[in-house]
Amino acid sequence: MKLKYIFSIIGLLLLISCGNFLEEQSSDLRYAISCEDLNELLVGGAYMKHVSNADGKAYNLIVKGDNAEYFPWIHVIDDDAEEVVKGGIESGTESPRSLVGSFYYWDKDPFDMKGVFYDDNVWNRLYTHIGVVNVVLEKADEFMNDPEELRNRVKGEAYFLRAAYYFLLVNFYAKPYSEISSSTDLGVPLKVYSHIEDKNWKRSPVDSVYSQVVADLNTAIKCFEGLPVKSVNRASEASALALLSRVYCYMGKWELVPELCDRVMEMGYSLVELNGHPILDKPLENSFNSQKSPELIFTQGSCCINELFTTTLNNCRLYFGPSAELLESFDENDLRLQAFFIPSKASGATHVPVKYKPSRVTTNKMATGGMVSDVYLIRLAEIYLNKAEALAMQGKDAEARLVLQDLRKKRFKPENLTSLDQYSGEKLVEFIREERRRELCFEGHRWFDLRRYAVCPKYPMAKEIYHPHYDPPMTTGANMNGRLVGYYHLPKYPDGNWVLPIPGYEIEQNNGAMINNERMESKYMEL
């Protein structure tokens, strides 16, 4: 399915999944007749789905096809993950390393499973969601006899989702926002209407995409005003405010962030108190990121972290694990180390991430129940970190330390909480960035953060990454470790593959009007 045609088949294909509300139709289009129908359309076609399987296989991570996870590889392309190779696994097995290894190695074309290339379904799915949202927004004001509250909620959710998806697209497929070059840097195609245009699409500038994201979020906030939160699986005023604070951090508009964060902090959410929390004794039974968490503001999509990373304590096999650098960044008294990870009995990996409760439900519906997505969630801790970062970047060090310490009070025992008075200026910003890495690990932030730090005009931080690579052991014994044979190297931004390629089918379909990103062959250093 090509971008050129996605919007032309929305009515024919996607609306079918939205229930029985399509009472009026022609051979080409199906029409909603009320805001409640549009509400169903949002659930059926606009929100990210929970897609997983439960066939009992040892490996059930899915990366291609209609039932694929959205972008599980986001967890293995940064500096928080590394290979764990143990036990003899057949070369053809669909192990996590085989499925997303091309992203871990920063291959020139990462949509490759052991030499078998497949279409980038992330691009298609996000643009398909946007197509549904555009239809909803154009239809919503036609139903003036429907309750105003319902109409505003439908519009608010639609504007939020369009902003969320364009924000993902521009950060996957374009350079990070830079005040200097964003007006000329190529972003992604921008379409905010539903009518069909048979034309060759081009990439809009990065700043145009960000301007649309900001405009949509501000409109969503106005639509949500005064409306109660429906559930953590549906967008709300809090989620729109929170996402806007994140967007402004990416744009370096620090002066606009604290007020947004304050508004979220006043909405009744609270930080989890780890001191004495049951999760410290039974982390597998009391996962930190759950729908019962007082921190959770919004979540959508799947949770694949338990399939991607090794979850078996005694037999690691061809999985991934938290990097030694990430684990070593935690203070020994940091309760998050105990709440987010458990020690592994296998010699191939030191720890296993346990921030999420495993979800084994086969479904293609919006996530409900206890599942929290590991690729799209918004929680209160990020709001504290956004505010602290914004204050520190404005030189308001004392205020930034207070905000950060309010978060850390919930992550250490009182007697182990150290003062932050020694941090100021660039050192304080560096510490906040490290806190962000620790607090939000495996929640889909680190890759984007590394990109934006590299172009930060005040305190730039460009980092190169080394990923270890192992050969499987010669024998098939479960307790045999792989052999370290080399490292893959990602140079500091802007060198290296920090931006995903535009799908080849889009370049071809649009007759060269859409310019692709330049990517190089991955760099490998053999021992």
N, C-alpha and C positions, 0 to 999 in steps of 0.2 A: 504494500500500500504506500503510495507516494504522497508527499505533502501536497502536491498539486491537486490530488483527488480526495484527500482525507475529508475536507469540508463538504464535498459534493455528495458523500455517501453517509454522512452523519444521520440524516433522517431515515435512510433506508435500513441501515444496519444497527446502529447503537440504540435507537429508540425501542427496538424490539425487546431489549433486556430490562425495560423499565416498568414491567407490569402490564396490566390490562387497561391502562388509561387512554390508549390510542384508539379512540372510537371513530375518528374521522381520518380517512386516508385516501390517497390516490396511488397510482402505480409508482410514483416517484417519492412522495412525501407523506409523512404521518404527522398529525398535529396534536399538540396538547390543548386542552380546552379549559384549564384552570391552573391556578398557582399550585394546587396540590399535585397536579400532574407534573408540573415543573419540579416540584420537590422530589417526586419519585425519579424524575429524570436525572437530577443531581446525584442521587444515591446510586442509580443504576449505571450512569455513564460518565460522571464528572469526578467523583472521588476515586483515589487510588484504591485498587482492590487488594484484598488479602488473598494471595495466590500461593498455594503450597500443595504438597501431596502427602499422603500418609500410607504409602504402599508397603511400608515395612522394610524397605531397602536400607542398606547401611548408609547410602548416600542418596539424599532426596533433594539436593539443591538443583533448581531449574533455572537456566539462564537464557533459554531461547524458546520461541513459540508463544502461543496465546496464554499459556499458564505459567509463564516465567516470572521470577521475582523481578522487581523493577530495576534495581541497580545494586546487587549484592557486592559487586566488585569495589564499591566505594570504600569498603573496610580494608582492602588489601593494597591500595595504591599509595598510601601515605607511609609515615614512619612509625605507626603504632602496631604494625603486624609483621610477622615473618613466618616462613615455612616451618612446618613440623613434619618431618619425614621419618616414619618408623614402621617396621613390618614390611614384608614383601607384598606389593600390590601389582597386579597385572597392568601392563602398559596401557591397555585399552579401557580400563575402568573409568567411570565417570566420577572420579573423586573430586573434591573441591579444588585441589591443586590443578587438576586437568581442566576443570570448567572455567576457572577465572585466573589461571596462571598467566595468561597473556597480559592481563592488567597488572598483575604483580610484577611482571618483567618489563612493563611499559613498552610492549611491542608497538611497532609502527601501526599495525592494524590490530587493535586489541580484541576485536570480535572474532576470536579464533579459538577453537577447541582442538588442540593438538593437531593443527594443520587443516582442520575443517572450518571454513569461514561461514558465518551466519549474519543475517541482517540485524542491524542495530534496532532493537525493538523499543528502546527507551525513547528515542526521537519520535517514533510513530505514536506511542501510547500517550505521551504528554501532549502532543499536538491534537490527538483525537479527543482527549479530555477538554482541551481548549476549544475545540470545535463545538462540543456539547454546551460548554459554558456560554459561548457566543450566542447560540440558539436560545438558551434560557434567558439571557439578558435582554435580547430583542423581543421576547414574548412576554416578559413579566409585566410590563406596564400596559399590556392589552387587557388585563383582567382587573379592571378598576373596581368591580363589584365584590371582589374577594377581600377578606380582611387585610387591612393595611399591615398588620404585624406579620402575617404570613408572606405577603409580597416583599416586605423589607428584608425578612430573613432569607428568602430565596435569593434575592439580589445580593445581599451581603455575603452569603456563602459563595455565590458565583464569582463575585469580584475578588474575594479572597483566593479562591482556587486558581483563577486565571493569573493572579499575581504570583502565587506560589509556583506554578508551573513555568512561567516565563523566567522567574528567578532561578529555578533549577536549570533550565535550558541554557540561559546565558552564562551560567557558571560552569556548566559542563563543556559547552561547545564554543566558548569565546574567552578572550583574555580577561583577567580580573579587572574590575573597574579602576580606572586611573583618571584623576581629574585632568591630567595633561593630555591623554590620548584617547579618552573614551568616545569623543565625538568622531574620531576617524577609525578606531578599532572596530572590526566587523563583529557584530553580535549574532543574532538569529533572526529569521524571518518573523515579522510582527504582523499579526492579523487579529483585529478586534471586532469583526463583523461576520455575519453568517452567510451573506450572499456569495454566490459562486463567481470566481474570476478565472477564466482559462488564460493564464499568463505564466511567464517564467518568473519564479520568485527569487528575490535577492535578500541578502542579509542586511538587516537594519543595524545602524551603529549601536554600540554598547550603551551609550548614554540614552538613546531613544528607548531601548528596552527597559532600562532602569527607571526612566521617567514614567513609562506605562505602569510598571510595577508599583511605584510610589502612588500614582494617581488611583490605581485600582484599590490599593490598601486604604487610602484615605476615604474613598467612597464607601468601602466595606465598613469602615469604622462608623461612618455616619448612618449607614443602614442598620447596623446592629445596636445603635444607641438605645438604651432602655430595655433591650430584649434579654430575657434570662438565657443562661447557657443550657442548651438542649442535652448535650453529652460531650464527652471528650473526643468522640468520633465525628463531631460536626463542628464546623468553623464557628467562631464567636467573636465578640468584640475583643476579648482578651487575646485570642490567637492572632487577630489582625494587628493589634497594638504591638504584640510581641514580635511578630514577623517584621513589622515596619522598623522596630528598633534594631533588628538584625540587619536589615537592608541598609539603614543609615550607617551602621558600623562598617559595612563593606564599602560604602561610598565615602567614608571619612567625614560625614556630617555629624561630628561629635556633639555639637551644641543642641541637636534635636533629639538625642537619645534619652537623656535622664528623665525628662517629663513623661515620655511614653512608658518607660520602665516603672515610674512611680504610679502611674495609672493602673498598670497590671498588678503591682504589689498591693494595691488597695482593694483588689477584687475578691479577697477571701482565700486565695491560695496560700500555702505555707510550706516551708522547707521541711524535709524529712529529718528528724533528729536521729542520727545514727548511734549516738551514745546510749547504750542499753537496748537498741532495737533488736527484735528477734532475728533479723536477717543476719546478724553477726554470728549467731549460733547455727542457723539452718538456712544458708543462702539459697540453696536449691529449692526450698519450700517457700521462701519469702523473697522473691526476686525484687530488686530495687525498683525497676521500671515496670509498674503494674498499673492497671486502670483504677486501682484503689488509692494510688499515691496522691497525697494532697498537693504535690508539685505539678502533676500532669495537667497541661492546658489543652493540648490537642495532639492527636495521632491519626495517621492514615497509612494504609499500605501493609506490607508484609513484615514478618520477622524471620530472618534466615540465619541469624548469627550462630545459632546452635547447630546448624548444618554446615556452615562455612568454617567455623572454628572447631577444634577438637573438643568434644563433650564427653568422650569416654576417658575415664581417669587412668585406665591401665593399658589402653591400646590406641595410640595417637594416629598412626597410619598417615595417609597423605592429606593432611589438613593444614590449617594455619593456627598460629597462636599469638598472644600479645608479645610485642617485641621486648627484648631485655631493656632497651632504652626507656620505654614507657613504664615498665614496672619499677625500674630504678629511680624514676622521677618522683615516686611517692615517698614521703617521709615514713619511717617505720611505725610511727604512731598515728598515721593517717588511717582512719577507720574505713575510708573508701577502698583501700587495698584489700580489706577483709570482706567488704560488702560487694565489691565488683568482681572479685576473682576468688577462686579456690585453688589451693595447691594441687598439682597433678602428681599422681604416683608414678606416672610414666617418665622415664628418663629423657624422653625426647622433648618434653615441654615442661616448663616450671609451673605455669598456672593456666587455668581455664577461665575465660570470661563468663560470668553468670548474672549479668545485669537484667536479663530477660527470661521469663518463664517460657519453656518450650511450647510451641503450638503445633499440634499435629492434625489439624482439621482440614479436610479437603474442601475447598470452597472457592468461588470466584466472586464473592460478595464483599461489600465493605466490612472491614474488621469490626467485630463486636466482642463482647464478653471481656475476658481477662487479657487478651493479646494487645501488646504495645509494639508498634513498628520500630525497627532499628534503623530505618532509613528516613523516616519522616515523623518526628515528634518535637513538640515544643513543651518545655517545662520551666518551672520558676527559676531554677538555678541559673539557667542561661540569662535570665533577665538581670539577676544580680551581677553576673559577669559582664554583660553588655553595659550596664550602668557604670560599673567600676572602670572598665576600659575607657568609656567615653569621658569620664571625669579625669582620669589620669592623662589622657591625650590632650586635655585642655589645661593641664598643669594644676588641677585641683587635687593635689596628692592626698591631703588629709581626708577629704571627703571620700576619695576613692578607697583609701585604706579602711575606712569605717564600713563601707558597703561590702568590701571583700571579706572583712573580718566577721561580718554578720553571717555570711555563708560558711566560713570556716568554723565558726562556733558549733555548727551542726555536724561537722565532720571530724572533730577531735574531742577527746575528753578534756574537760576544763583545765586539768593540770598539765596537759600536753600542748595546749594552744599557745603558740609563740607569738611575740609581738611582730608587727610589720613596720615599726617606726624606722627601721634601717633602710627601707625601700623608698625611693623617690625618683622622679624623672624617668629616664629610660629604664633604669633597674626595676622600677615599679611596674612599668608596662610589660617588661619581660616576665616578671613574676605573675602578672595577671594572665598573660598568654599561657604560661605553664599551668596555672590553675585551671584555665579553660580546657587545656589538653587533658588534664587528669579528670576533671569533673564530667566532661562531655565525651569521654572516649567511647568509641564504637556507637556513636549516635549520628554519624554522617556529617560531622563538622570539620574534622581535622584537615582533609584535603583542601577544602575551600579556604580554611583559615591560613594555611601555608601559602596559598596563592595570593591572598590579599595582603598578608604581611610583607610579601616580597615587593609590592608596589606602594607600600605605605610611605608617604613623603616625609613624615616626621621621624619615625623610628623604623626604617626598613629592616627586614630580616629575611634574607634569601637563604634557603637551606638545601643542601644536596642530600640525597637519600641513598643508602646502600641496602639492598635486599639480599640476604644470603640465599644460596641455591644448593640443594642437596641431591645426590643420587640415592635412589632407594637402596636398601641393604641387599646383599647378594642372596641371603637366605630369607625364608618366609616367616621366620619366627616373630611373634608379636612383640617381643622385647628387644629386637634388633634395631639400632638406630641407623638413619641414613648417613651418608658421608658428605661432609661439606666440600664442595668442589669449586665454588667461586661466588662471585657477587654480581648482581645487576646494579647499575649505577644510574641514578637520575641526577643530572647536573642542576645547579641552581637556576631558578627562574631568571630570565626567560628562555634559557637554553633547555633542551630536552622536551619531553612530551607531556607538558602540563595542561594541554588543551586537547579534548577529544576530536577526532576527525568528523567532519560532516559526512553522513552516510553517502556512500558512493552512488546509490540509486537516486539520491536527490540531485547530485551534481549532474548525472546523466539526464534525468527527467527534465531538469530546468535548462538544458542545452548550454551548460557552462555559465549561466548567469549567476549561479551561487558559487562563490569562491571557497575552496576548501582550505583548511588549516594545514600548515606544513608540519609534518612529523618525521622524525628520523628513526633509523634502525636503533633498537635498544643497545645499550652499552653493557657488555659483559666482560668481567675480569676473572679469568681462570686462575685458580691457585696453583 
